């Protein structure tokens, strides 16, 4: 077993802020950091070790790379409200020539006072009612707004109409897709001075018009293992399991993750600490901080997390 550290890929957008740039040494506005990605729009690179400089796809054995390639983990800094958008499910994505849809989960890393996120509708609508709301520019008012705090998690199945509000820093775990259908954008313009395009035809075909309910699905065997170890399972869906590990709530600030036998993505979302996974060979990472991302193709040995930090562990469903 080898755990590798990854170099993130920075992405800008007009709504981005200045909280992520310092993690990669830039002063510019930065909307997203793709921490773990094999997507063609931005691939993570390995930092250090025998695979230094390789893409994640090339650094891992075939089986592990294929499993980890099914998810994408990113940090999002929303200085402004994001557009209201929706993502396709697998069936619609494949019908339109894409590999898969985009189901995702949001973990609130940090937030300003009164920050909100918007998920789904307040009440069930017909297609005609939904179209009328879009035409009137009243989509935001028809959506459920949630006040957020650090540590909250929201599951966003494909088809859920959603938007991240200003003042949120979020860790997003998602299917490996970069497909977004924009439904409403507050009349904003892009760098070309023109209104940013909407994707109403596709969006209407994929949007779920039922009332939204935030749920964690019934627990899989992997989720049960995480739960038994003391991790807080946040999401257990058809595509991935994500759980929070907070070492400050553990005796001696130490948490031991068992040998799950699965691929694993690790994201530091708060604080600082270290991890070790092979006391014989003294394998581990001596200092980890917010924004650090690591992964392994298969957890065959227990992993020990120490310090005062919160990490998200995400396991793709194979």
RODRENNU-919383 format. One record per residue: x, y, z of N, C-alpha, C in turn. Coordinates in pm, 1 decimal. Atoms other than C-alpha are relative to their C-alpha. Layout:
BEGIN
n.px  n.py  n.pz  ca.px  ca.py  ca.pz  c.px  c.py  c.pz
X  Y  Z  X  Y  Z  X  Y  Z
...
// end
This chain:
BEGIN
n.px  n.py  n.pz  ca.px  ca.py  ca.pz  c.px  c.py  c.pz
84.1  -119.7  0.0  0.0  0.0  0.0  87.3  124.2  0.0
-69.9  -128.4  3.7  123.6  347.4  -87.8  -103.6  112.0  -2.6
83.9  -119.3  2.9  -46.6  676.3  -6.7  77.1  109.8  -70.8
-67.0  -106.1  75.1  34.5  956.0  -248.0  -69.3  133.6  23.5
51.2  -136.2  -15.8  -6.0  1330.6  -214.2  -18.7  62.3  -137.6
37.1  -52.9  130.4  -164.9  1528.6  -495.8  13.6  151.8  -7.3
-5.4  -143.6  28.3  -111.9  1872.5  -648.1  -131.7  40.9  -64.5
131.6  -36.2  53.8  -445.9  2048.6  -709.8  8.9  83.8  -127.2
13.1  -80.0  121.2  -563.2  2220.6  -1026.5  -91.7  117.8  31.0
79.9  -118.5  -28.6  -687.8  2579.2  -990.0  -93.3  35.5  -114.4
99.7  -41.9  98.0  -1002.0  2701.0  -1167.6  -59.5  133.3  43.7
58.1  -129.0  -33.5  -1134.5  3055.6  -1185.0  -140.7  12.8  -57.0
133.5  -36.8  47.7  -1487.8  3190.0  -1227.5  -32.0  135.1  60.3
25.9  -137.1  -44.0  -1641.9  3532.5  -1181.1  -48.2  8.8  143.7
51.8  -0.6  -136.8  -1792.0  3429.8  -845.7  105.0  -41.9  103.2
-103.0  52.1  -89.1  -1462.4  3305.5  -696.5  56.7  103.7  95.5
-55.8  -87.4  -102.3  -1283.8  3448.9  -393.6  150.7  -10.8  10.2
-145.3  -4.7  -19.2  -933.9  3481.2  -248.0  48.3  -93.2  110.7
-35.6  86.7  -112.3  -931.3  3202.1  12.9  76.8  -125.8  -41.4
-63.1  124.1  44.3  -791.2  2921.0  -201.1  134.9  21.8  -67.7
-121.6  -25.3  76.0  -514.3  3085.3  -400.5  126.1  -21.5  79.7
-121.5  12.7  -80.9  -269.1  3091.3  -111.6  40.8  -145.4  19.6
-34.7  141.4  -15.1  -288.5  2711.9  -95.5  92.0  -48.1  -111.5
-88.9  37.0  110.7  -111.2  2694.8  -431.3  94.0  114.3  -37.3
-98.5  -105.7  17.2  88.0  3015.4  -398.2  -33.6  104.6  -103.1
38.5  -105.9  92.8  -110.4  3255.8  -613.9  -85.8  102.2  73.6
77.1  -107.4  -61.7  -267.9  3589.6  -526.4  -130.3  25.8  -74.8
116.6  -26.6  82.9  -530.2  3580.5  -800.7  -125.8  -61.7  60.0
128.4  59.5  -36.2  -897.6  3510.6  -752.7  -2.4  -145.5  -46.8
6.7  141.8  33.1  -965.5  3138.2  -751.2  -132.9  -54.9  49.5
132.6  50.4  -34.8  -1306.8  2975.3  -758.0  4.9  -142.8  53.1
-3.1  141.5  -35.6  -1213.5  2608.9  -729.7  143.3  -52.9  1.3
-119.7  83.3  6.6  -928.6  2372.9  -652.1  -46.5  -143.2  -20.7
30.7  140.3  23.8  -966.8  2028.8  -808.3  110.6  -81.2  67.5
-99.8  65.3  -84.0  -789.7  1826.1  -541.8  34.9  -138.9  -49.2
-18.6  135.2  53.7  -837.9  1475.8  -677.9  -79.6  -9.1  -129.2
69.2  -2.0  129.5  -916.1  1459.6  -1046.7  78.7  -75.8  -105.9
-55.1  59.0  122.2  -854.7  1242.7  -1350.7  -74.5  54.4  -122.2
80.7  -55.3  108.6  -1089.9  1456.6  -1560.7  88.5  71.4  -101.5
-80.4  -60.6  106.0  -958.4  1581.6  -1893.5  9.4  152.3  14.0
-4.2  -145.0  -18.8  -1038.0  1939.5  -1789.5  95.9  44.0  109.5
-96.9  -35.1  -103.4  -782.8  1924.1  -1508.5  40.9  -121.6  80.4
-45.5  121.5  -67.6  -576.9  1627.8  -1386.7  92.9  31.6  116.7
-89.8  -11.3  -114.9  -416.0  1604.1  -1043.8  134.6  -64.5  -31.9
-134.1  54.5  14.0  -42.5  1544.4  -1032.7  50.3  -47.7  135.7
-58.3  53.9  -122.7  151.7  1343.2  -776.2  114.9  89.1  45.1
-107.9  -79.0  -58.4  382.0  1534.0  -541.4  86.7  -91.7  84.8
-93.6  79.2  -78.5  690.2  1350.0  -415.3  -5.5  -148.1  -30.5
-3.0  144.3  16.9  784.3  984.2  -408.1  40.7  -44.4  -139.2
-45.0  56.9  126.7  857.5  753.7  -697.5  -87.4  41.5  -117.6
90.6  -40.5  107.3  558.4  884.8  -895.8  -8.2  151.2  -17.1
1.8  -146.6  3.1  643.4  1254.2  -857.7  -17.5  52.4  -142.1
23.7  -61.7  129.9  502.6  1456.6  -1147.5  -93.4  -75.0  -91.7
92.3  76.5  83.2  284.4  1180.1  -1288.2  -144.2  42.7  26.1
141.5  -20.2  -24.4  -87.1  1223.2  -1337.6  -51.1  -110.0  91.8
57.9  101.1  -89.2  -308.0  1039.4  -1090.9  -28.5  -129.1  -76.2
30.9  117.9  80.2  -418.4  803.0  -1368.4  122.7  -87.7  -20.1
-121.6  75.8  28.4  -61.0  701.5  -1443.2  73.4  -45.5  125.3
-74.0  30.2  -122.0  52.9  684.5  -1081.3  -50.0  -123.6  72.0
59.2  109.8  -74.8  -183.3  415.8  -955.5  -14.7  -124.4  -86.2
32.1  122.0  74.4  -230.0  51.5  -1053.3  -135.7  12.6  -66.8
119.5  -14.3  82.8  -506.3  1.7  -1306.7  -130.4  -5.6  79.5
126.1  16.1  -72.0  -775.7  -118.0  -1066.2  -29.7  119.9  88.1
20.4  -113.9  -87.2  -724.4  162.7  -817.9  -28.3  127.7  -76.4
21.4  -120.0  80.6  -701.4  429.1  -1086.4  -140.9  3.6  -55.4
134.9  4.0  55.4  -1028.0  314.8  -1241.2  -104.5  36.4  104.6
96.2  -31.2  -105.7  -1209.9  332.3  -909.2  7.1  147.4  38.0
-13.5  -140.4  -37.8  -1069.3  671.4  -808.0  -37.9  93.3  -114.0
38.6  -81.8  114.8  -1133.1  798.9  -1160.3  -149.4  23.2  -7.8
145.2  -17.5  4.4  -1504.4  767.8  -1094.2  -47.4  117.4  84.5
39.7  -114.7  -81.4  -1500.9  1056.8  -845.1  93.8  117.6  -25.0
-78.6  -122.5  7.2  -1372.5  1413.8  -834.7  -24.2  73.6  131.5
10.3  -72.1  -126.8  -1298.4  1604.1  -511.5  55.5  140.3  -20.8
-43.2  -137.5  21.0  -1273.5  1983.1  -509.1  -34.8  87.1  120.0
36.1  -107.0  -91.5  -1276.1  2291.0  -288.4  -59.0  114.5  -80.7
69.0  -109.7  66.8  -1507.4  2577.8  -381.5  -4.2  119.8  94.1
7.7  -124.7  -76.6  -1478.4  2939.9  -261.3  -97.5  93.6  -69.8
105.9  -81.6  61.2  -1799.7  3129.7  -334.2  -1.4  138.3  64.4
5.9  -138.6  -48.0  -1739.9  3501.6  -284.4  -132.9  63.2  -38.6
132.4  -41.5  45.4  -2058.4  3563.8  -483.1  -89.1  -123.8  -11.1
92.1  110.4  25.5  -2369.8  3352.4  -533.3  35.7  -67.4  -131.6
-13.1  73.3  125.7  -2322.3  3078.5  -790.8  -132.5  1.7  -73.8
123.7  12.6  77.0  -2572.9  3039.5  -1068.4  -82.9  -115.8  53.3
86.9  113.8  -29.7  -2873.5  2815.7  -1011.9  17.5  -99.7  -113.6
-36.7  97.8  101.4  -2792.2  2493.7  -1194.1  -54.0  -137.8  34.1
43.0  137.7  -18.2  -2869.8  2127.2  -1236.1  92.9  -87.8  -83.4
-87.5  93.0  71.0  -2672.1  1822.1  -1345.9  -79.3  -121.6  -47.2
71.0  117.4  51.4  -2778.9  1521.1  -1555.0  31.0  -125.3  79.4
-30.1  132.0  -55.4  -2807.8  1165.1  -1429.5  74.8  -80.8  -105.2
-78.9  82.1  91.6  -2618.4  878.2  -1592.2  -71.5  -23.2  -132.9
74.3  33.3  121.3  -2893.1  792.1  -1839.1  -1.5  116.2  -98.2
5.9  -116.2  89.3  -2930.0  1145.0  -1977.3  139.3  36.2  -50.6
-136.3  -31.1  41.4  -2555.6  1203.9  -1981.4  46.0  -93.2  -111.8
-42.9  95.3  101.3  -2491.5  887.2  -2179.6  -77.9  16.4  -129.5
80.3  -25.5  119.8  -2774.9  969.6  -2417.6  54.3  118.4  -79.6
-55.7  -118.8  65.8  -2598.5  1298.8  -2494.1  150.9  -10.9  -21.0
-138.9  23.7  35.4  -2255.6  1140.7  -2544.1  101.2  19.6  110.5
-91.5  -15.4  -112.3  -2108.2  1181.8  -2195.2  13.3  -133.0  74.1
-27.1  127.6  -67.1  -1961.6  908.0  -1980.1  -96.6  -26.2  114.3
85.3  19.7  -117.6  -2174.0  964.4  -1671.2  -59.8  132.7  44.4
63.4  -118.8  -55.1  -2391.7  1207.9  -1480.9  80.1  58.4  114.4
-71.4  -68.7  -107.3  -2310.4  1417.2  -1177.5  -87.3  9.8  124.9
53.5  -7.2  -135.8  -2435.1  1336.3  -830.9  112.9  47.7  89.4
-105.8  -59.4  -80.4  -2248.1  1528.6  -561.7  -44.9  18.4  145.0
27.6  -32.8  -139.4  -2223.9  1612.5  -192.6  83.0  121.3  37.8
-68.9  -121.4  -46.2  -2131.3  1942.6  -26.2  26.5  -9.0  149.0
-38.1  -9.8  -141.0  -1942.8  1962.4  302.5  40.9  144.4  26.5
-27.9  -140.2  -29.1  -1935.7  2310.5  456.7  129.0  8.9  81.3
-130.0  -15.7  -64.9  -1570.3  2381.4  537.7  1.4  125.1  86.3
3.7  -127.5  -69.9  -1625.5  2743.0  638.6  -113.6  81.8  -59.9
108.0  -84.3  51.5  -1893.3  3008.3  601.7  -5.5  130.7  77.4
20.1  -129.4  -63.3  -1961.6  3370.9  674.9  -136.3  2.3  68.7
131.2  -9.9  -65.6  -2249.4  3476.6  901.1  -112.2  14.8  -102.7
120.6  -6.1  84.4  -2590.8  3426.8  736.6  18.9  -60.4  -139.4
-19.2  65.8  129.6  -2443.7  3227.7  445.9  -105.1  -109.6  -18.1
105.2  97.1  31.5  -2688.4  2997.3  270.3  40.2  -83.8  -120.1
-2.0  76.1  124.7  -2709.4  2721.2  16.1  -145.3  -28.5  -38.1
134.9  19.7  54.1  -3009.8  2644.6  -203.2  -6.2  -137.9  -64.1
11.4  137.5  49.7  -3120.7  2287.3  -270.2  -146.3  -33.3  -26.3
132.1  49.3  33.9  -3428.0  2171.9  -454.2  -110.5  102.3  17.8
117.6  -87.7  -0.4  -3776.7  2314.2  -449.4  -71.3  -4.4  134.3
78.5  -5.7  -123.0  -3997.4  2424.1  -161.1  -118.6  -94.7  -5.6
115.1  89.0  17.8  -4284.9  2221.6  -304.9  2.9  -58.3  -139.9
3.0  67.1  130.1  -4355.9  1986.8  -592.6  -63.5  90.1  -105.6
50.2  -82.3  110.3  -4415.5  2157.7  -928.6  -25.8  -85.4  -122.7
15.2  57.6  133.3  -4546.8  2061.3  -1267.8  104.4  63.9  -91.6
-93.8  -57.3  96.5  -4327.1  2123.3  -1570.7  -43.2  140.1  -40.0
51.5  -130.4  39.7  -4551.4  2413.5  -1667.8  24.8  104.4  109.1
-25.8  -92.6  -111.1  -4520.7  2572.0  -1322.7  147.8  34.5  9.0
-144.1  -23.7  -5.3  -4144.4  2530.5  -1330.1  43.1  93.6  -112.6
-31.1  -87.8  112.9  -4122.3  2691.9  -1674.6  -43.1  143.3  28.8
49.8  -134.1  -31.6  -4331.1  2985.0  -1551.6  93.0  70.8  98.3
-93.3  -56.2  -96.7  -4095.5  3037.6  -1257.2  128.7  44.1  -68.6
-120.8  -34.9  74.1  -3797.0  3035.5  -1492.3  -21.3  127.1  -82.1
28.1  -115.4  85.7  -3957.7  3286.4  -1728.7  -12.0  129.4  79.2
16.1  -118.5  -84.4  -4036.3  3524.5  -1442.4  127.9  36.8  75.3
-122.6  -24.9  -74.5  -3683.3  3501.6  -1302.3  -16.6  -16.9  149.4
32.2  18.6  -141.8  -3822.4  3375.1  -969.7  42.8  -137.6  52.2
-40.1  134.6  -38.0  -3638.9  3043.0  -943.9  56.5  -4.6  142.4
-60.4  0.9  -133.8  -3438.9  3134.4  -633.0  -108.0  2.2  108.4
108.0  -9.7  -99.0  -3758.2  3226.2  -446.2  -77.5  -130.1  14.2
72.8  127.2  -3.5  -3905.7  2885.0  -531.7  81.6  -113.0  60.6
-89.0  104.4  -50.2  -3608.2  2695.7  -387.0  9.2  3.1  152.3
-24.2  7.5  -143.7  -3536.3  2577.1  -35.6  135.9  61.9  32.8
-123.4  -63.8  -45.3  -3276.8  2795.0  136.8  36.4  -55.2  137.0
-47.6  57.1  -126.2  -3066.4  2648.7  417.8  110.5  88.7  56.9
-111.0  -61.9  -71.7  -2862.7  2845.7  670.3  103.1  -108.7  28.6
-103.2  102.5  -13.7  -2528.8  2669.3  700.0  97.7  34.8  111.1
-108.4  -15.1  -97.8  -2256.4  2616.7  957.5  107.8  -102.6  -33.0
-110.8  91.8  24.6  -1920.1  2442.4  956.2  -40.7  -142.8  34.7
26.6  140.6  -25.6  -1953.1  2066.6  928.7  -130.9  -51.3  -55.8
124.1  45.2  63.6  -2294.9  2060.1  761.0  33.0  -72.3  -130.5
-17.6  71.6  126.7  -2330.1  1823.4  466.1  -134.5  -12.5  -69.5
121.3  9.1  80.3  -2585.3  1822.4  185.8  25.0  -92.6  -118.4
-8.7  93.7  110.9  -2641.9  1541.5  -62.0  -81.8  55.6  -116.1
61.9  -61.3  117.9  -2722.5  1667.7  -413.0  -8.7  -104.4  -111.0
11.2  98.4  108.9  -2847.3  1383.8  -635.9  -12.2  70.4  -135.3
19.7  -52.4  135.5  -2833.6  1440.7  -1010.9  -146.7  35.7  -18.8
137.0  -46.1  21.2  -3142.0  1636.1  -1114.8  -47.2  101.5  102.3
37.6  -95.9  -103.0  -3153.4  1849.8  -798.3  39.4  141.4  -43.1
-28.3  -140.2  29.2  -3180.6  2221.9  -874.5  70.0  58.8  122.4
-79.1  -41.0  -115.3  -2918.5  2389.0  -656.9  86.0  122.0  -29.7
-93.0  -112.3  12.1  -2692.2  2686.4  -591.5  73.3  18.3  132.2
-79.8  -33.7  -117.9  -2410.8  2770.6  -350.2  -8.3  150.6  20.5
10.9  -141.2  -29.7  -2461.2  3104.1  -178.2  133.3  64.0  33.9
-121.3  -74.9  -31.0  -2202.1  3375.5  -123.7  43.4  -24.6  144.2
-54.7  15.2  -133.7  -1972.3  3330.1  174.3  23.9  -142.3  43.4
-20.3  141.3  -33.2  -1942.7  2951.0  159.4  131.5  -51.4  -57.6
-112.5  80.5  48.7  -1624.5  2745.8  132.9  -42.0  -145.5  17.1
58.8  134.0  2.6  -1723.9  2393.1  38.6  100.0  -101.0  -54.8
-68.1  114.8  60.5  -1556.0  2059.7  -17.4  -106.6  -82.9  -69.5
98.3  73.3  79.5  -1745.1  1886.9  -294.3  58.2  -133.7  -44.1
-32.7  133.9  49.9  -1727.8  1514.1  -361.4  -106.7  -35.1  -101.9
95.9  15.9  108.6  -1889.8  1420.2  -690.7  42.2  -111.1  -95.6
-36.5  83.2  114.5  -1905.6  1187.5  -984.2  95.8  78.9  -88.5
-101.0  -63.4  84.6  -1628.0  1258.8  -1231.6  -64.2  57.6  -125.5
68.5  -67.2  111.2  -1814.1  1502.4  -1454.4  19.7  149.7  14.4
-7.9  -145.9  -1.7  -1787.7  1868.1  -1550.4  -117.1  59.9  -77.8
118.0  -42.8  75.6  -2135.7  1902.3  -1699.2  -98.2  72.4  90.1
92.4  -83.1  -77.1  -2355.7  2181.5  -1566.5  -99.0  66.3  -94.6
103.2  -71.9  73.7  -2685.1  2314.8  -1699.7  -44.1  118.6  85.0
30.3  -122.6  -73.5  -2730.2  2675.4  -1590.0  -143.3  42.6  -27.8
142.0  -35.7  12.3  -3090.1  2777.3  -1521.9  -28.0  147.1  27.4
20.9  -141.0  -36.4  -3057.4  3126.5  -1373.4  132.5  56.6  48.3
-131.6  -53.7  -32.8  -2761.5  3363.0  -1333.8  -3.2  147.7  39.5
9.1  -137.2  -51.9  -2886.2  3695.6  -1194.0  33.2  106.6  -104.7
-28.8  -96.5  106.0  -2831.2  3863.4  -1532.5  146.6  35.8  -14.0
-142.9  -31.8  5.5  -2451.8  3850.5  -1497.1  56.6  -20.7  -140.5
-66.5  12.6  129.9  -2218.3  3886.8  -1793.3  137.1  -63.0  19.5
-131.5  61.6  -2.9  -1901.1  3697.1  -1876.8  109.1  96.8  -39.5
-113.8  -84.1  36.3  -1556.6  3827.2  -1972.3  -18.1  66.2  -135.7
25.3  -58.2  131.5  -1686.4  3893.1  -2321.7  -104.6  110.9  3.9
99.4  -105.4  -12.9  -1941.8  4139.6  -2186.9  -141.2  -42.3  -33.3
131.4  51.2  36.6  -2233.3  3918.6  -2288.1  -57.9  -82.7  115.3
60.6  83.4  -104.4  -2484.6  3745.7  -2059.6  49.5  -144.1  -12.1
-45.2  139.0  3.9  -2359.0  3402.3  -1962.7  -115.4  -88.6  -46.6
108.3  80.6  59.8  -2553.6  3135.3  -2153.7  -72.8  -84.3  103.5
81.6  91.7  -78.5  -2837.3  2940.4  -1995.1  -21.0  -127.8  -80.6
17.4  130.7  64.4  -2914.0  2575.6  -2072.2  -137.0  -54.8  37.4
135.0  28.5  -47.9  -3288.6  2567.6  -2023.3  -57.0  -127.8  -58.8
55.9  119.6  62.3  -3373.0  2291.0  -2270.1  49.0  -126.0  71.0
-55.5  115.1  -71.2  -3136.9  2038.3  -2112.9  -43.5  1.1  146.5
34.2  -9.4  -140.6  -3209.1  2166.5  -1764.1  -142.2  -43.5  29.1
140.1  39.0  -19.9  -3584.0  2121.8  -1800.7  -17.7  -150.8  -11.0
14.4  144.3  19.5  -3535.4  1763.2  -1914.0  56.0  -81.5  117.6
-63.5  79.2  -106.3  -3320.8  1659.8  -1616.9  -42.0  42.0  140.6
29.9  -51.5  -133.9  -3454.7  1870.1  -1326.9  -105.7  -84.0  71.1
96.8  66.6  -86.2  -3630.8  1689.7  -1043.4  -90.8  106.0  61.0
93.1  -103.8  -41.2  -3945.9  1885.0  -958.8  -74.0  -34.5  128.0
55.8  32.0  -131.3  -4028.5  1717.9  -626.7  64.4  87.9  107.1
-57.7  -70.7  -112.8  -3966.5  1879.9  -289.2  129.5  -69.0  42.1
-131.2  54.5  -37.1  -3604.2  1836.0  -177.6  1.1  -46.5  144.7
-24.0  47.9  -135.6  -3512.4  1630.5  127.1  144.0  -48.2  8.2
-139.5  38.6  -16.6  -3151.1  1598.1  244.2  7.4  -132.4  75.4
0.3  132.3  -59.6  -3084.2  1230.4  316.6  136.3  -67.5  -14.7
-110.9  95.4  12.3  -2805.3  985.8  387.8  -64.2  -136.1  -21.8
62.9  128.0  34.5  -2895.8  654.5  224.3  34.1  -106.0  104.0
-28.8  111.4  -90.2  -2905.2  325.0  412.9  145.8  -42.3  -16.9
-144.8  15.5  -1.7  -2552.5  224.6  503.9  46.3  -129.5  -65.2
-65.6  114.3  62.4  -2344.1  -6.4  286.6  97.3  -61.8  99.6
-96.4  66.0  -87.6  -2089.1  -245.0  433.4  117.8  91.5  30.5
-110.7  -93.3  -22.7  -1813.0  13.2  385.6  -40.1  108.6  98.3
47.3  -103.5  -92.2  -2020.2  278.3  561.0  -11.3  -54.6  141.7
9.3  61.0  -132.7  -2083.8  39.1  847.7  137.9  -14.9  63.7
-136.6  10.4  -52.2  -1709.2  -19.7  883.0  49.7  135.8  49.6
-40.2  -134.2  -40.2  -1647.7  354.9  895.2  -70.8  41.5  128.5
79.4  -34.0  -117.5  -1925.4  401.1  1147.2  52.6  -71.8  124.3
-51.7  78.6  -112.5  -1789.8  123.8  1368.0  133.9  53.6  48.8
-131.2  -53.5  -37.3  -1444.1  282.7  1361.1  -10.0  134.8  70.2
19.7  -128.7  -66.2  -1591.2  608.9  1488.7  -3.4  118.7  -92.7
14.6  -108.6  96.3  -1602.2  813.0  1168.5  -148.0  36.7  -12.7
137.0  -46.3  19.3  -1914.9  1018.7  1098.1  -35.7  -12.4  -147.9
38.9  20.0  139.7  -2071.8  888.8  776.9  -93.9  112.5  -41.8
76.9  -114.3  49.1  -2207.2  1184.8  579.1  -88.9  -36.7  -116.5
72.0  38.8  121.5  -2313.5  1032.2  248.3  34.3  -143.4  -34.2
-20.0  136.8  48.0  -2359.8  675.7  130.8  -95.8  -18.0  -117.1
86.2  4.0  118.2  -2492.2  678.2  -224.5  50.5  -105.9  -97.2
-35.1  102.5  97.8  -2462.7  464.9  -536.6  141.8  15.7  -53.7
-128.1  -29.7  63.7  -2132.1  628.2  -633.7  116.4  12.8  97.3
-107.9  -18.1  -96.0  -1934.0  698.2  -318.4  -55.7  4.1  142.5
25.7  -18.8  -143.6  -1923.6  696.3  60.0  95.3  108.6  46.8
-85.5  -103.1  -58.6  -1793.5  1005.2  241.6  -25.7  7.4  149.8
10.9  -6.7  -145.4  -1721.8  1036.3  612.0  96.3  104.2  54.2
-82.2  -99.7  -67.9  -1580.5  1296.3  849.3  76.1  -65.8  114.5
-83.0  42.6  -112.8  -1292.5  1219.7  1084.5  52.3  125.2  68.6
-43.7  -115.4  -78.1  -1233.5  1477.9  1357.6  87.8  -51.6  113.9
-92.0  55.8  -99.9  -923.4  1388.7  1556.2  -13.5  68.4  135.5
12.5  -70.6  -127.8  -1001.9  1650.2  1822.6  -105.7  -63.2  89.6
102.3  69.2  -78.3  -1292.2  1431.6  1934.2  45.1  -140.3  41.6
-53.6  134.2  -29.6  -1067.7  1124.2  1976.4  97.9  6.1  116.7
-100.9  5.0  -106.9  -856.6  1017.1  2276.2  139.6  24.4  -56.2
-135.6  -36.3  43.9  -505.3  1163.0  2243.6  3.9  55.7  -143.3
8.2  -56.3  135.9  -623.0  1327.9  1918.9  48.7  -99.4  -105.5
-46.8  105.6  90.5  -566.6  997.4  1739.9  -118.7  -83.7  -47.8
105.8  82.8  59.5  -799.2  813.2  1501.8  66.2  -104.7  -89.0
-54.4  107.9  83.4  -725.0  476.5  1339.8  -107.8  -48.8  -95.8
90.2  49.7  104.5  -895.0  393.4  1011.9  39.5  -143.8  -31.9
-36.9  139.8  25.6  -912.0  15.9  960.1  35.1  -26.0  -146.1
-33.5  41.5  136.7  -785.5  -166.6  651.6  -128.8  -37.8  -72.6
130.5  18.1  62.9  -1099.7  -128.2  441.8  5.8  -84.3  -127.1
-11.9  74.5  124.9  -962.9  -298.9  131.6  -54.4  73.0  -119.9
59.2  -80.7  106.6  -1092.7  -13.9  -84.6  94.6  111.9  -41.0
-67.8  -125.7  30.0  -949.6  282.9  -273.9  -47.4  107.2  97.5
34.1  -101.5  -98.7  -951.7  598.0  -62.6  54.4  136.0  -42.2
-42.3  -138.8  16.2  -939.4  974.6  -108.8  -5.7  68.2  135.7
-10.9  -69.2  -129.3  -832.1  1188.8  187.8  13.8  148.6  -26.8
-3.9  -144.3  17.0  -898.4  1562.6  210.1  3.0  66.6  137.0
-6.3  -74.0  -125.5  -788.2  1785.8  497.2  -85.6  125.7  -14.2
92.0  -112.7  12.2  -1068.0  2035.3  553.8  11.8  98.9  115.9
-12.8  -91.6  -113.9  -964.2  2190.3  885.9  118.2  -42.6  85.9
-105.3  28.3  -95.5  -664.5  2216.4  1117.1  127.1  -55.7  -62.5
-126.6  57.9  43.4  -325.5  2047.5  1098.2  23.5  -132.0  73.2
-30.5  128.3  -62.6  -190.0  1702.1  1172.7  92.1  -81.3  -87.6
-84.9  90.2  76.9  -17.6  1398.8  1028.5  -70.5  -134.1  -11.3
51.4  136.6  7.4  -87.4  1043.2  922.3  115.3  -95.9  -20.6
-98.2  106.4  21.2  106.9  718.8  926.2  -75.2  -127.7  -33.9
67.8  121.9  42.2  29.0  381.6  774.5  91.0  -121.3  -6.1
-89.6  115.4  -2.4  334.5  160.1  805.2  112.7  29.3  97.1
-99.3  -30.1  -102.7  528.8  176.3  1130.2  132.8  -70.7  -26.6
-123.0  75.1  28.2  778.3  -81.9  1003.7  90.8  79.6  -93.1
-78.1  -76.4  97.5  887.8  126.8  704.8  -5.0  150.3  26.3
10.2  -141.2  -37.4  807.1  457.1  879.0  -63.2  82.0  -112.1
69.3  -69.7  108.3  569.8  556.0  601.2  -106.2  92.2  58.8
101.4  -91.9  -46.6  354.1  861.5  653.4  27.5  140.5  -49.2
-14.6  -139.2  37.7  319.0  1236.8  617.9  7.4  80.8  128.9
-27.8  -65.6  -126.0  466.7  1455.6  890.8  -77.1  126.6  25.7
77.2  -121.6  -21.5  261.8  1770.1  834.1  -105.6  13.0  -108.4
111.4  -18.2  92.0  -77.9  1810.7  676.3  -82.1  119.0  45.6
79.1  -118.1  -31.5  -297.1  2118.6  657.3  -117.4  12.2  -96.1
117.8  -23.5  82.9  -617.3  2253.1  505.0  35.9  1.8  -148.4
-19.1  3.9  143.8  -639.5  2175.9  134.0  86.7  -113.5  -49.2
-82.6  112.4  43.7  -400.2  1881.2  132.5  -89.7  -117.0  -42.5
76.9  111.0  55.4  -525.8  1586.1  -71.4  91.6  -118.3  -24.2
-77.6  121.7  15.3  -401.5  1228.0  -66.3  -92.9  -111.9  -44.8
82.4  114.3  39.0  -517.7  893.8  -199.2  84.5  -125.5  -5.3
-65.3  128.9  18.5  -437.0  527.2  -226.3  -92.5  -89.9  -80.4
80.4  88.4  83.7  -550.4  256.4  -464.8  -71.9  -105.7  82.0
63.7  102.3  -82.5  -630.5  15.0  -180.2  52.5  9.2  143.5
-39.0  -10.3  -140.8  -631.6  45.2  198.5  20.1  -140.9  55.0
-30.4  135.1  -48.9  -456.3  -275.5  306.4  58.7  0.3  140.0
-52.8  -13.2  -135.6  -318.8  -142.2  636.2  -76.1  110.9  72.1
63.1  -109.4  -73.2  -468.7  71.6  913.2  73.9  132.1  -23.1
-56.6  -133.9  15.6  -414.4  445.9  870.7  -27.2  77.2  128.3
12.7  -73.2  -125.8  -349.2  653.7  1180.9  5.6  150.8  -28.8
5.4  -145.4  11.4  -452.5  1021.2  1185.5  27.2  59.5  138.3
-36.5  -61.6  -127.2  -295.8  1237.3  1458.3  2.6  151.9  -14.4
-7.0  -145.3  0.3  -312.9  1603.4  1552.5  -133.9  61.6  32.8
125.6  -71.1  -19.6  -591.7  1856.8  1559.4  -51.6  40.6  -137.3
46.8  -24.9  136.0  -755.2  1828.1  1220.5  -128.3  -77.2  -27.9
117.1  68.8  51.6  -1070.8  1729.6  1039.3  28.8  -38.3  -144.0
-20.8  46.4  137.7  -1045.7  1518.7  725.2  -127.5  -65.5  -49.8
103.6  76.9  65.5  -1297.0  1384.1  480.5  65.9  -118.2  -68.1
-43.8  117.5  74.0  -1242.1  1031.2  357.6  -113.0  -38.9  -94.1
100.7  32.3  102.2  -1421.0  937.5  36.2  42.0  -125.4  -72.3
-26.0  132.7  57.5  -1448.5  589.3  -107.5  -91.5  -19.9  -118.5
86.6  23.8  115.8  -1572.8  531.6  -461.3  -60.1  -139.5  4.5
63.2  131.5  10.7  -1819.0  248.7  -514.8  51.5  -64.9  -128.0
-57.9  67.8  117.5  -1654.1  -2.5  -747.7  -106.4  -82.6  -72.0
// end
